[in-house]
């Protein structure tokens, strides 16, 4: 009683089909080895982060407040300024500082435009870089 495998002839006929089981086993072993030997892929995003520095924070510039009253009186941080040439000297002294102070001009609602313009022109002539008007809500 012999079993016949395949569609070949009788008992003595050669087997015509290729045995693929060992080939599949070898391929599976190779795939597993390939997966194990591959480096682990890291899904990282490269970020250029700032480097930590132990430098002290930048010095905040001081604030100079210039008030212009309704009668054209100019006040430098609460101190009256007698005339525009004196204001020019104040601005020159402040322009030499490092960092330069911020100049905030607060005109009264009834102040003459000419006086406000003279103060702003004096600041510009003396190279004041940071200047602004504050108290604009009174003009609404």
N, CA, C and O atoms as CSV, one atom per row, in Angstrom:
chain,resi,resn,atom,element,x,y,z
A,1,UNK,N,N,0.797,-1.163,0.000
A,1,UNK,CA,C,0.000,0.000,0.000
A,1,UNK,C,C,0.855,1.248,0.000
A,1,UNK,O,O,1.372,1.644,1.044
A,2,UNK,N,N,0.994,1.805,-1.025
A,2,UNK,CA,C,1.770,3.035,-1.086
A,2,UNK,C,C,0.883,4.187,-1.499
A,2,UNK,O,O,-0.104,4.022,-2.217
A,3,UNK,N,N,1.266,5.367,-1.021
A,3,UNK,CA,C,0.463,6.553,-1.350
A,3,UNK,C,C,1.148,7.288,-2.488
A,3,UNK,O,O,2.371,7.419,-2.538
A,4,UNK,N,N,0.377,7.724,-3.326
A,4,UNK,CA,C,0.904,8.462,-4.454
A,4,UNK,C,C,0.675,9.952,-4.230
A,4,UNK,O,O,-0.451,10.387,-3.989
A,5,UNK,N,N,1.766,10.739,-4.314
A,5,UNK,CA,C,1.656,12.176,-4.120
A,5,UNK,C,C,1.869,12.824,-5.471
A,5,UNK,O,O,2.778,12.460,-6.217
A,6,UNK,N,N,1.046,13.758,-5.764
A,6,UNK,CA,C,1.189,14.481,-6.999
A,6,UNK,C,C,0.488,13.777,-8.132
A,6,UNK,O,O,-0.158,12.745,-7.953
A,7,UNK,N,N,0.631,14.357,-9.296
A,7,UNK,CA,C,-0.061,13.808,-10.451
A,7,UNK,C,C,0.881,13.023,-11.331
A,7,UNK,O,O,0.620,12.782,-12.510
A,8,UNK,N,N,1.985,12.632,-10.724
A,8,UNK,CA,C,2.970,11.884,-11.486
A,8,UNK,C,C,2.479,10.481,-11.805
A,8,UNK,O,O,1.352,10.102,-11.488
A,9,UNK,N,N,3.321,9.762,-12.411
A,9,UNK,CA,C,2.975,8.411,-12.823
A,9,UNK,C,C,2.894,7.459,-11.653
A,9,UNK,O,O,2.152,7.713,-10.705
A,10,UNK,N,N,3.594,6.436,-11.693
A,10,UNK,CA,C,3.500,5.381,-10.697
A,10,UNK,C,C,4.475,5.591,-9.569
A,10,UNK,O,O,4.903,6.711,-9.291
A,11,UNK,N,N,4.823,4.478,-8.914
A,11,UNK,CA,C,5.667,4.527,-7.733
A,11,UNK,C,C,7.092,4.965,-8.074
A,11,UNK,O,O,7.690,5.658,-7.251
A,12,UNK,N,N,7.633,4.646,-9.122
A,12,UNK,CA,C,9.011,4.946,-9.432
A,12,UNK,C,C,9.201,6.242,-10.187
A,12,UNK,O,O,10.339,6.592,-10.498
A,13,UNK,N,N,8.153,6.964,-10.495
A,13,UNK,CA,C,8.280,8.194,-11.289
A,13,UNK,C,C,8.796,9.340,-10.418
A,13,UNK,O,O,8.401,9.458,-9.259
A,14,UNK,N,N,9.672,10.182,-10.963
A,14,UNK,CA,C,10.189,11.310,-10.190
A,14,UNK,C,C,9.082,12.342,-9.891
A,14,UNK,O,O,8.142,12.520,-10.665
A,15,UNK,N,N,9.235,13.006,-8.744
A,15,UNK,CA,C,8.263,14.016,-8.339
A,15,UNK,C,C,8.539,15.286,-9.142
A,15,UNK,O,O,9.685,15.733,-9.196
A,16,UNK,N,N,7.540,15.865,-9.755
A,16,UNK,CA,C,7.717,17.002,-10.660
A,16,UNK,C,C,7.444,18.347,-9.980
A,16,UNK,O,O,7.678,19.384,-10.601
A,17,UNK,N,N,6.964,18.378,-8.739
A,17,UNK,CA,C,6.668,19.647,-8.066
A,17,UNK,C,C,7.789,20.007,-7.111
A,17,UNK,O,O,8.396,19.132,-6.494
A,18,UNK,N,N,8.056,21.271,-6.994
A,18,UNK,CA,C,9.116,21.739,-6.106
A,18,UNK,C,C,8.529,21.943,-4.716
A,18,UNK,O,O,7.423,22.463,-4.571
A,19,UNK,N,N,9.276,21.531,-3.697
A,19,UNK,CA,C,8.838,21.702,-2.327
A,19,UNK,C,C,9.192,23.133,-1.898
A,19,UNK,O,O,10.376,23.437,-1.755
A,20,UNK,N,N,8.209,24.024,-1.686
A,20,UNK,CA,C,8.460,25.434,-1.365
A,20,UNK,C,C,8.481,25.724,0.138
A,20,UNK,O,O,8.758,26.855,0.539
A,21,UNK,N,N,8.200,24.744,0.958
A,21,UNK,CA,C,8.176,24.961,2.404
A,21,UNK,C,C,9.536,25.424,2.929
A,21,UNK,O,O,9.573,26.402,3.675
A,22,UNK,N,N,10.658,24.777,2.583
A,22,UNK,CA,C,11.940,25.293,3.087
A,22,UNK,C,C,12.260,26.691,2.563
A,22,UNK,O,O,12.876,27.486,3.272
A,23,UNK,N,N,11.861,26.996,1.355
A,23,UNK,CA,C,12.100,28.327,0.783
A,23,UNK,C,C,11.328,29.385,1.560
A,23,UNK,O,O,11.867,30.452,1.854
A,24,UNK,N,N,10.094,29.107,1.890
A,24,UNK,CA,C,9.271,30.048,2.665
A,24,UNK,C,C,9.863,30.228,4.063
A,24,UNK,O,O,9.901,31.342,4.585
A,25,UNK,N,N,10.332,29.113,4.678
A,25,UNK,CA,C,10.940,29.212,6.005
A,25,UNK,C,C,12.185,30.103,5.985
A,25,UNK,O,O,12.368,30.926,6.882
A,26,UNK,N,N,13.019,29.952,4.996
A,26,UNK,CA,C,14.236,30.764,4.884
A,26,UNK,C,C,13.875,32.231,4.656
A,26,UNK,O,O,14.501,33.116,5.240
A,27,UNK,N,N,12.889,32.496,3.829
A,27,UNK,CA,C,12.477,33.877,3.558
A,27,UNK,C,C,11.915,34.534,4.826
A,27,UNK,O,O,12.199,35.703,5.088
A,28,UNK,N,N,11.127,33.800,5.610
A,28,UNK,CA,C,10.591,34.354,6.854
A,28,UNK,C,C,11.711,34.671,7.845
A,28,UNK,O,O,11.676,35.701,8.517
A,29,UNK,N,N,12.711,33.775,7.933
A,29,UNK,CA,C,13.840,34.035,8.827
A,29,UNK,C,C,14.597,35.281,8.371
A,29,UNK,O,O,15.004,36.091,9.203
A,30,UNK,N,N,14.789,35.443,7.072
A,30,UNK,CA,C,15.494,36.622,6.556
A,30,UNK,C,C,14.709,37.912,6.822
A,30,UNK,O,O,15.297,38.938,7.164
A,31,UNK,N,N,13.401,37.860,6.668
A,31,UNK,CA,C,12.576,39.045,6.936
A,31,UNK,C,C,12.641,39.422,8.415
A,31,UNK,O,O,12.739,40.601,8.755
A,32,UNK,N,N,12.586,38.416,9.297
A,32,UNK,CA,C,12.660,38.690,10.734
A,32,UNK,C,C,14.017,39.281,11.092
A,32,UNK,O,O,14.095,40.204,11.903
A,33,UNK,N,N,15.082,38.761,10.499
A,33,UNK,CA,C,16.412,39.309,10.770
A,33,UNK,C,C,16.534,40.745,10.258
A,33,UNK,O,O,17.170,41.581,10.901
A,34,UNK,N,N,15.942,41.029,9.130
A,34,UNK,CA,C,15.968,42.381,8.576
A,34,UNK,C,C,15.226,43.348,9.499
A,34,UNK,O,O,15.712,44.449,9.757
A,35,UNK,N,N,14.073,42.952,9.990
A,35,UNK,CA,C,13.297,43.809,10.883
A,35,UNK,C,C,14.043,44.056,12.184
A,35,UNK,O,O,14.031,45.174,12.700
A,36,UNK,N,N,14.689,43.031,12.719
A,36,UNK,CA,C,15.402,43.172,13.987
A,36,UNK,C,C,16.625,44.057,13.822
A,36,UNK,O,O,16.935,44.843,14.717
A,37,UNK,N,N,17.324,43.950,12.710
A,37,UNK,CA,C,18.567,44.700,12.549
A,37,UNK,C,C,18.358,46.137,12.089
A,37,UNK,O,O,19.296,46.931,12.161
A,38,UNK,N,N,17.168,46.504,11.619
A,38,UNK,CA,C,16.919,47.890,11.219
A,38,UNK,C,C,16.915,48.777,12.463
A,38,UNK,O,O,16.367,48.397,13.497
A,39,UNK,N,N,17.521,49.948,12.363
A,39,UNK,CA,C,17.468,50.854,13.520
A,39,UNK,C,C,16.037,51.354,13.719
A,39,UNK,O,O,15.254,51.470,12.776
A,40,UNK,N,N,15.739,51.633,14.938
A,40,UNK,CA,C,14.405,52.123,15.249
A,40,UNK,C,C,14.270,53.525,14.669
A,40,UNK,O,O,15.095,54.400,14.933
A,41,UNK,N,N,13.246,53.723,13.897
A,41,UNK,CA,C,13.028,55.020,13.277
A,41,UNK,C,C,12.420,55.957,14.312
A,41,UNK,O,O,11.394,55.652,14.919
A,42,UNK,N,N,13.052,57.075,14.499
A,42,UNK,CA,C,12.493,58.071,15.405
A,42,UNK,C,C,11.842,59.150,14.565
A,42,UNK,O,O,12.461,59.712,13.661
A,43,UNK,N,N,10.631,59.421,14.862
A,43,UNK,CA,C,9.903,60.455,14.135
A,43,UNK,C,C,10.039,61.757,14.911
A,43,UNK,O,O,9.128,62.181,15.622
A,44,UNK,N,N,11.188,62.370,14.755
A,44,UNK,CA,C,11.471,63.594,15.492
A,44,UNK,C,C,11.459,64.780,14.528
A,44,UNK,O,O,11.780,64.651,13.347
A,45,UNK,N,N,11.085,65.918,15.061
A,45,UNK,CA,C,11.099,67.155,14.300
A,45,UNK,C,C,12.277,67.971,14.806
A,45,UNK,O,O,12.400,68.234,16.002
A,46,UNK,N,N,13.137,68.365,13.882
A,46,UNK,CA,C,14.312,69.133,14.288
A,46,UNK,C,C,13.883,70.572,14.541
A,46,UNK,O,O,13.333,71.238,13.664
A,47,UNK,N,N,14.149,71.038,15.763
A,47,UNK,CA,C,13.824,72.401,16.145
A,47,UNK,C,C,15.105,73.129,16.512
A,47,UNK,O,O,15.954,72.602,17.231
A,48,UNK,N,N,15.228,74.317,16.020
A,48,UNK,CA,C,16.362,75.156,16.394
A,48,UNK,C,C,15.942,75.980,17.604
A,48,UNK,O,O,15.386,77.069,17.466
A,49,UNK,N,N,16.210,75.453,18.774
A,49,UNK,CA,C,15.820,76.118,20.011
A,49,UNK,C,C,16.901,77.120,20.401
A,49,UNK,O,O,18.081,76.902,20.128
A,50,UNK,N,N,16.504,78.205,21.030
A,50,UNK,CA,C,17.523,79.165,21.460
A,50,UNK,C,C,18.377,78.555,22.558
A,50,UNK,O,O,17.903,77.779,23.387
A,51,UNK,N,N,19.620,78.921,22.539
A,51,UNK,CA,C,20.536,78.387,23.538
A,51,UNK,C,C,20.365,79.168,24.840
A,51,UNK,O,O,20.215,80.390,24.832
A,52,UNK,N,N,20.388,78.456,25.934
A,52,UNK,CA,C,20.225,79.179,27.200
A,52,UNK,C,C,21.459,80.036,27.483
A,52,UNK,O,O,22.601,79.606,27.321
A,53,UNK,N,N,21.184,81.234,27.902
A,53,UNK,CA,C,22.291,82.096,28.274
A,53,UNK,C,C,22.004,82.672,29.658
A,53,UNK,O,O,20.853,82.873,30.045
A,54,UNK,N,N,23.034,82.916,30.355
A,54,UNK,CA,C,22.902,83.428,31.700
A,54,UNK,C,C,23.126,84.931,31.754
A,54,UNK,O,O,23.495,85.487,32.789
A,55,UNK,N,N,22.894,85.574,30.616
A,55,UNK,CA,C,23.071,87.018,30.577
A,55,UNK,C,C,21.931,87.681,31.339
A,55,UNK,O,O,20.808,87.176,31.334
A,56,UNK,N,N,22.200,88.780,31.977
A,56,UNK,CA,C,21.124,89.473,32.687
A,56,UNK,C,C,20.118,90.035,31.685
A,56,UNK,O,O,20.480,90.325,30.545
A,57,UNK,N,N,18.878,90.188,32.089
A,57,UNK,CA,C,17.885,90.732,31.164
A,57,UNK,C,C,18.262,92.152,30.768
A,57,UNK,O,O,18.932,92.855,31.524
A,58,UNK,N,N,17.830,92.573,29.581
A,58,UNK,CA,C,18.186,93.919,29.136
A,58,UNK,C,C,17.604,94.968,30.081
A,58,UNK,O,O,16.541,94.781,30.673
A,59,UNK,N,N,18.321,96.057,30.201
A,59,UNK,CA,C,17.906,97.135,31.092
A,59,UNK,C,C,16.729,97.866,30.455
A,59,UNK,O,O,16.785,98.277,29.296
A,60,UNK,N,N,15.680,98.016,31.227
A,60,UNK,CA,C,14.522,98.757,30.730
A,60,UNK,C,C,14.858,100.241,30.703
A,60,UNK,O,O,15.360,100.779,31.690
A,61,UNK,N,N,14.585,100.909,29.586
A,61,UNK,CA,C,14.875,102.343,29.542
A,61,UNK,C,C,13.920,103.108,30.458
A,61,UNK,O,O,12.782,102.702,30.695
A,62,UNK,N,N,14.424,104.215,30.954
A,62,UNK,CA,C,13.579,105.025,31.823
A,62,UNK,C,C,12.543,105.767,30.982
A,62,UNK,O,O,12.664,105.853,29.760
A,63,UNK,N,N,11.536,106.296,31.647
A,63,UNK,CA,C,10.454,106.997,30.960
A,63,UNK,C,C,10.503,108.469,31.350
A,63,UNK,O,O,10.503,108.811,32.533
A,64,UNK,N,N,10.544,109.326,30.349
A,64,UNK,CA,C,10.492,110.772,30.562
A,64,UNK,C,C,9.107,111.236,30.143
A,64,UNK,O,O,8.692,111.015,29.005
A,65,UNK,N,N,8.395,111.873,31.052
A,65,UNK,CA,C,7.049,112.364,30.755
A,65,UNK,C,C,7.090,113.877,30.605
A,65,UNK,O,O,7.550,114.596,31.492
A,66,UNK,N,N,6.599,114.340,29.466
A,66,UNK,CA,C,6.525,115.778,29.204
A,66,UNK,C,C,5.051,116.147,29.141
A,66,UNK,O,O,4.308,115.649,28.296
A,67,UNK,N,N,4.642,117.022,30.043
A,67,UNK,CA,C,3.262,117.492,30.047
A,67,UNK,C,C,3.224,118.887,29.459
A,67,UNK,O,O,4.093,119.717,29.726
A,68,UNK,N,N,2.204,119.131,28.656
A,68,UNK,CA,C,2.006,120.453,28.071
A,68,UNK,C,C,0.641,120.927,28.544
A,68,UNK,O,O,-0.386,120.349,28.189
A,69,UNK,N,N,0.639,121.995,29.356
A,69,UNK,CA,C,-0.607,122.505,29.919
A,69,UNK,C,C,-1.330,123.404,28.929
A,69,UNK,O,O,-0.813,123.725,27.859
A,70,UNK,N,N,-2.527,123.799,29.308
A,70,UNK,CA,C,-3.361,124.631,28.446
A,70,UNK,C,C,-2.738,126.006,28.199
A,70,UNK,O,O,-3.010,126.626,27.171
A,71,UNK,N,N,-1.898,126.498,29.135
A,71,UNK,CA,C,-1.281,127.815,28.967
A,71,UNK,C,C,0.132,127.716,28.380
A,71,UNK,O,O,0.933,128.635,28.550
A,72,UNK,N,N,0.444,126.613,27.692
A,72,UNK,CA,C,1.718,126.345,27.004
A,72,UNK,C,C,2.876,126.155,27.975
A,72,UNK,O,O,4.034,126.324,27.593
A,73,UNK,N,N,2.584,125.807,29.220
A,73,UNK,CA,C,3.641,125.469,30.168
A,73,UNK,C,C,4.103,124.044,29.899
A,73,UNK,O,O,3.289,123.126,29.791
A,74,UNK,N,N,5.421,123.866,29.791
A,74,UNK,CA,C,6.004,122.554,29.515
A,74,UNK,C,C,6.588,122.028,30.826
A,74,UNK,O,O,7.369,122.718,31.483
A,75,UNK,N,N,6.211,120.816,31.202
A,75,UNK,CA,C,6.702,120.197,32.429
A,75,UNK,C,C,7.513,118.954,32.075
A,75,UNK,O,O,7.003,118.051,31.412
A,76,UNK,N,N,8.772,118.901,32.511
A,76,UNK,CA,C,9.658,117.751,32.298
A,76,UNK,C,C,9.644,116.926,33.575
A,76,UNK,O,O,10.245,117.319,34.575
A,77,UNK,N,N,8.962,115.783,33.547
A,77,UNK,CA,C,8.789,114.930,34.734
A,77,UNK,C,C,8.290,115.743,35.935
A,77,UNK,O,O,8.723,115.521,37.065
A,78,UNK,N,N,7.379,116.683,35.680
A,78,UNK,CA,C,6.783,117.488,36.743
A,78,UNK,C,C,7.510,118.784,37.039
A,78,UNK,O,O,7.007,119.602,37.810
A,79,UNK,N,N,8.692,119.000,36.443
A,79,UNK,CA,C,9.465,120.225,36.663
A,79,UNK,C,C,9.243,121.177,35.491
A,79,UNK,O,O,9.403,120.766,34.341
A,80,UNK,N,N,8.881,122.431,35.742
A,80,UNK,CA,C,8.649,123.372,34.630
A,80,UNK,C,C,9.929,123.652,33.831
A,80,UNK,O,O,11.015,123.802,34.390
A,81,UNK,N,N,9.762,123.715,32.522
A,81,UNK,CA,C,10.866,124.044,31.615
A,81,UNK,C,C,10.616,125.476,31.146
A,81,UNK,O,O,9.548,125.760,30.602
A,82,UNK,N,N,11.584,126.394,31.344
A,82,UNK,CA,C,11.316,127.802,31.032
A,82,UNK,C,C,11.158,128.101,29.541
A,82,UNK,O,O,10.345,128.946,29.168
A,83,UNK,N,N,11.930,127.415,28.676
A,83,UNK,CA,C,11.845,127.728,27.244
A,83,UNK,C,C,12.319,126.537,26.416
A,83,UNK,O,O,12.775,125.528,26.956
A,84,UNK,N,N,12.203,126.673,25.102
A,84,UNK,CA,C,12.559,125.586,24.180
A,84,UNK,C,C,14.065,125.315,24.168
A,84,UNK,O,O,14.439,124.143,24.116
A,85,UNK,N,N,14.962,126.317,24.213
A,85,UNK,CA,C,16.405,125.993,24.273
A,85,UNK,C,C,16.781,125.152,25.498
A,85,UNK,O,O,17.660,124.294,25.415
A,86,UNK,N,N,16.123,125.393,26.623
A,86,UNK,CA,C,16.378,124.563,27.801
A,86,UNK,C,C,15.890,123.138,27.553
A,86,UNK,O,O,16.546,122.174,27.949
A,87,UNK,N,N,14.739,123.010,26.897
A,87,UNK,CA,C,14.216,121.686,26.539
A,87,UNK,C,C,15.189,120.977,25.598
A,87,UNK,O,O,15.394,119.769,25.713
A,88,UNK,N,N,15.792,121.725,24.663
A,88,UNK,CA,C,16.799,121.136,23.762
A,88,UNK,C,C,17.968,120.554,24.552
A,88,UNK,O,O,18.443,119.462,24.239
A,89,UNK,N,N,18.437,121.272,25.574
A,89,UNK,CA,C,19.542,120.774,26.390
A,89,UNK,C,C,19.150,119.491,27.125
A,89,UNK,O,O,19.943,118.555,27.224
A,90,UNK,N,N,17.935,119.461,27.631
A,90,UNK,CA,C,17.451,118.243,28.301
A,90,UNK,C,C,17.437,117.054,27.326
A,90,UNK,O,O,17.876,115.952,27.655
A,91,UNK,N,N,16.926,117.312,26.131
A,91,UNK,CA,C,16.861,116.238,25.126
A,91,UNK,C,C,18.261,115.775,24.718
A,91,UNK,O,O,18.482,114.579,24.530
A,92,UNK,N,N,19.207,116.707,24.580
A,92,UNK,CA,C,20.576,116.320,24.218
A,92,UNK,C,C,21.180,115.423,25.288
A,92,UNK,O,O,21.841,114.432,24.979
A,93,UNK,N,N,20.951,115.774,26.539
A,93,UNK,CA,C,21.491,114.966,27.636
A,93,UNK,C,C,20.870,113.569,27.641
A,93,UNK,O,O,21.563,112.582,27.888
A,94,UNK,N,N,19.569,113.483,27.369
A,94,UNK,CA,C,18.895,112.186,27.366
A,94,UNK,C,C,19.291,111.341,26.145
A,94,UNK,O,O,19.320,110.113,26.222
A,95,UNK,N,N,19.594,112.002,25.025
A,95,UNK,CA,C,19.967,111.273,23.805
A,95,UNK,C,C,21.321,110.588,23.956
A,95,UNK,O,O,21.603,109.622,23.247
A,96,UNK,N,N,22.168,111.075,24.873
A,96,UNK,CA,C,23.483,110.492,25.078
A,96,UNK,C,C,23.439,109.214,25.904
A,96,UNK,O,O,24.396,108.440,25.890
A,97,UNK,N,N,22.350,108.979,26.620
A,97,UNK,CA,C,22.248,107.816,27.500
A,97,UNK,C,C,22.086,106.534,26.696
A,97,UNK,O,O,21.582,106.539,25.573
A,98,UNK,N,N,22.526,105.436,27.303
A,98,UNK,CA,C,22.357,104.123,26.670
A,98,UNK,C,C,21.751,103.176,27.692
A,98,UNK,O,O,22.428,102.886,28.678
A,99,UNK,N,N,20.579,102.690,27.548
A,99,UNK,CA,C,19.637,102.909,26.460
A,99,UNK,C,C,18.948,104.256,26.596
A,99,UNK,O,O,18.809,104.823,27.680
A,100,UNK,N,N,18.528,104.731,25.438
A,100,UNK,CA,C,17.872,106.026,25.402
A,100,UNK,C,C,16.508,105.936,26.084
A,100,UNK,O,O,15.795,104.950,25.896
A,101,UNK,N,N,16.135,106.935,26.865
A,101,UNK,CA,C,14.830,106.871,27.533
A,101,UNK,C,C,13.682,107.029,26.547
A,101,UNK,O,O,13.843,107.571,25.453
A,102,UNK,N,N,12.535,106.547,26.960
A,102,UNK,CA,C,11.322,106.722,26.155
A,102,UNK,C,C,10.687,108.040,26.568
A,102,UNK,O,O,10.560,108.331,27.757
A,103,UNK,N,N,10.294,108.824,25.595
A,103,UNK,CA,C,9.691,110.124,25.861
A,103,UNK,C,C,8.195,110.019,25.602
A,103,UNK,O,O,7.760,109.667,24.505
A,104,UNK,N,N,7.418,110.332,26.634
A,104,UNK,CA,C,5.959,110.316,26.522
A,104,UNK,C,C,5.467,111.751,26.644
A,104,UNK,O,O,5.683,112.409,27.661
A,105,UNK,N,N,4.805,112.228,25.600
A,105,UNK,CA,C,4.296,113.595,25.583
A,105,UNK,C,C,2.807,113.534,25.886
A,105,UNK,O,O,2.043,112.857,25.199
A,106,UNK,N,N,2.408,114.262,26.942
A,106,UNK,CA,C,1.002,114.287,27.347
A,106,UNK,C,C,0.489,115.728,27.225
A,106,UNK,O,O,0.629,116.518,28.159
A,107,UNK,N,N,-0.108,116.071,26.066
A,107,UNK,CA,C,-0.644,117.428,25.923
A,107,UNK,C,C,-2.039,117.522,26.545
A,107,UNK,O,O,-2.810,116.562,26.544
A,108,UNK,N,N,-2.333,118.694,27.067
A,108,UNK,CA,C,-3.674,118.969,27.568
A,108,UNK,C,C,-4.599,119.140,26.362
A,108,UNK,O,O,-4.146,119.494,25.273
A,109,UNK,N,N,-5.876,118.892,26.556
A,109,UNK,CA,C,-6.824,119.008,25.451
A,109,UNK,C,C,-6.912,120.453,24.951
A,109,UNK,O,O,-7.250,120.683,23.790
A,110,UNK,N,N,-6.613,121.419,25.809
A,110,UNK,CA,C,-6.708,122.828,25.420
A,110,UNK,C,C,-5.348,123.428,25.051
A,110,UNK,O,O,-5.256,124.629,24.798
A,111,UNK,N,N,-4.286,122.605,25.017
A,111,UNK,CA,C,-2.945,123.111,24.703
A,111,UNK,C,C,-2.871,123.507,23.233
A,111,UNK,O,O,-3.552,122.939,22.379
A,112,UNK,N,N,-2.017,124.506,22.963
A,112,UNK,CA,C,-1.843,124.964,21.582
A,112,UNK,C,C,-1.063,123.912,20.799
A,112,UNK,O,O,-0.102,123.322,21.292
A,113,UNK,N,N,-1.502,123.702,19.578
A,113,UNK,CA,C,-0.821,122.741,18.716
A,113,UNK,C,C,0.614,123.174,18.458
A,113,UNK,O,O,1.503,122.331,18.348
A,114,UNK,N,N,0.850,124.482,18.361
A,114,UNK,CA,C,2.187,124.999,18.083
A,114,UNK,C,C,3.175,124.577,19.170
A,114,UNK,O,O,4.317,124.230,18.867
A,115,UNK,N,N,2.750,124.605,20.421
A,115,UNK,CA,C,3.643,124.215,21.517
A,115,UNK,C,C,3.958,122.724,21.453
A,115,UNK,O,O,5.103,122.316,21.651
A,116,UNK,N,N,2.941,121.916,21.175
A,116,UNK,CA,C,3.146,120.463,21.052
A,116,UNK,C,C,4.096,120.181,19.895
A,116,UNK,O,O,4.979,119.330,20.001
A,117,UNK,N,N,3.912,120.892,18.802
A,117,UNK,CA,C,4.773,120.701,17.629
A,117,UNK,C,C,6.210,121.101,17.927
A,117,UNK,O,O,7.137,120.438,17.461
A,118,UNK,N,N,6.421,122.171,18.694
A,118,UNK,CA,C,7.774,122.605,19.041
A,118,UNK,C,C,8.473,121.567,19.923
A,118,UNK,O,O,9.666,121.312,19.757
A,119,UNK,N,N,7.734,120.971,20.856
A,119,UNK,CA,C,8.316,119.935,21.717
A,119,UNK,C,C,8.706,118.713,20.889
A,119,UNK,O,O,9.793,118.163,21.065
A,120,UNK,N,N,7.822,118.289,19.988
A,120,UNK,CA,C,8.128,117.120,19.155
A,120,UNK,C,C,9.292,117.406,18.210
A,120,UNK,O,O,10.134,116.537,17.982
A,121,UNK,N,N,9.345,118.618,17.659
A,121,UNK,CA,C,10.451,118.978,16.758
A,121,UNK,C,C,11.768,119.027,17.527
A,121,UNK,O,O,12.808,118.635,16.998
A,122,UNK,N,N,11.732,119.501,18.761
A,122,UNK,CA,C,12.943,119.536,19.574
A,122,UNK,C,C,13.454,118.123,19.851
A,122,UNK,O,O,14.658,117.873,19.802
A,123,UNK,N,N,12.544,117.212,20.138
A,123,UNK,CA,C,12.946,115.821,20.375
A,123,UNK,C,C,13.547,115.212,19.113
A,123,UNK,O,O,14.535,114.481,19.178
A,124,UNK,N,N,12.953,115.516,17.977
A,124,UNK,CA,C,13.457,114.963,16.720
A,124,UNK,C,C,14.820,115.556,16.370
A,124,UNK,O,O,15.705,114.836,15.907
A,125,UNK,N,N,14.994,116.839,16.581
A,125,UNK,CA,C,16.286,117.492,16.295
A,125,UNK,C,C,17.416,116.886,17.115
A,125,UNK,O,O,18.549,116.780,16.646
A,126,UNK,N,N,17.101,116.497,18.327
A,126,UNK,CA,C,18.124,115.977,19.233
A,126,UNK,C,C,18.224,114.459,19.205
A,126,UNK,O,O,18.816,113.857,20.100
A,127,UNK,N,N,17.649,113.841,18.184
A,127,UNK,CA,C,17.777,112.412,17.900
A,127,UNK,C,C,17.202,111.505,18.991
A,127,UNK,O,O,17.797,110.488,19.348
A,128,UNK,N,N,16.048,111.887,19.506
A,128,UNK,CA,C,15.317,111.013,20.421
A,128,UNK,C,C,14.606,109.976,19.564
A,128,UNK,O,O,13.848,110.328,18.660
A,129,UNK,N,N,14.848,108.701,19.842
A,129,UNK,CA,C,14.338,107.633,18.982
A,129,UNK,C,C,12.952,107.134,19.373
A,129,UNK,O,O,12.153,106.779,18.506
A,130,UNK,N,N,12.662,107.105,20.672
A,130,UNK,CA,C,11.387,106.548,21.126
A,130,UNK,C,C,10.558,107.660,21.750
A,130,UNK,O,O,10.842,108.139,22.848
A,131,UNK,N,N,9.523,108.055,21.012
A,131,UNK,CA,C,8.691,109.158,21.454
A,131,UNK,C,C,7.245,108.824,21.111
A,131,UNK,O,O,6.962,108.248,20.060
A,132,UNK,N,N,6.340,109.189,22.002
A,132,UNK,CA,C,4.938,108.919,21.727
A,132,UNK,C,C,4.033,109.869,22.471
A,132,UNK,O,O,4.436,110.514,23.438
A,133,UNK,N,N,2.796,109.943,21.999
A,133,UNK,CA,C,1.782,110.768,22.649
A,133,UNK,C,C,0.937,109.876,23.537
A,133,UNK,O,O,0.512,108.800,23.115
A,134,UNK,N,N,0.691,110.310,24.756
A,134,UNK,CA,C,-0.161,109.547,25.653
A,134,UNK,C,C,-1.314,110.431,26.093
A,134,UNK,O,O,-1.227,111.657,26.031
A,135,UNK,N,N,-2.387,109.806,26.535
A,135,UNK,CA,C,-3.567,110.548,26.967
A,135,UNK,C,C,-4.444,110.963,25.807
A,135,UNK,O,O,-5.173,111.950,25.906
A,136,UNK,N,N,-4.387,110.226,24.702
A,136,UNK,CA,C,-5.181,110.586,23.533
A,136,UNK,C,C,-6.676,110.382,23.739
A,136,UNK,O,O,-7.483,110.887,22.958
A,137,UNK,N,N,-7.053,109.648,24.784
A,137,UNK,CA,C,-8.477,109.388,25.000
A,137,UNK,C,C,-9.239,110.664,25.339
A,137,UNK,O,O,-10.464,110.687,25.217
A,138,UNK,N,N,-8.563,111.716,25.756
A,138,UNK,CA,C,-9.246,112.964,26.079
A,138,UNK,C,C,-9.678,113.731,24.835
A,138,UNK,O,O,-10.441,114.691,24.936
A,139,UNK,N,N,-9.199,113.318,23.665
A,139,UNK,CA,C,-9.533,114.025,22.430
A,139,UNK,C,C,-10.698,113.380,21.681
A,139,UNK,O,O,-11.063,113.854,20.604
A,140,UNK,N,N,-11.275,112.342,22.206
A,140,UNK,CA,C,-12.370,111.652,21.505
A,140,UNK,C,C,-13.634,112.462,21.504
A,140,UNK,O,O,-14.646,112.025,20.957
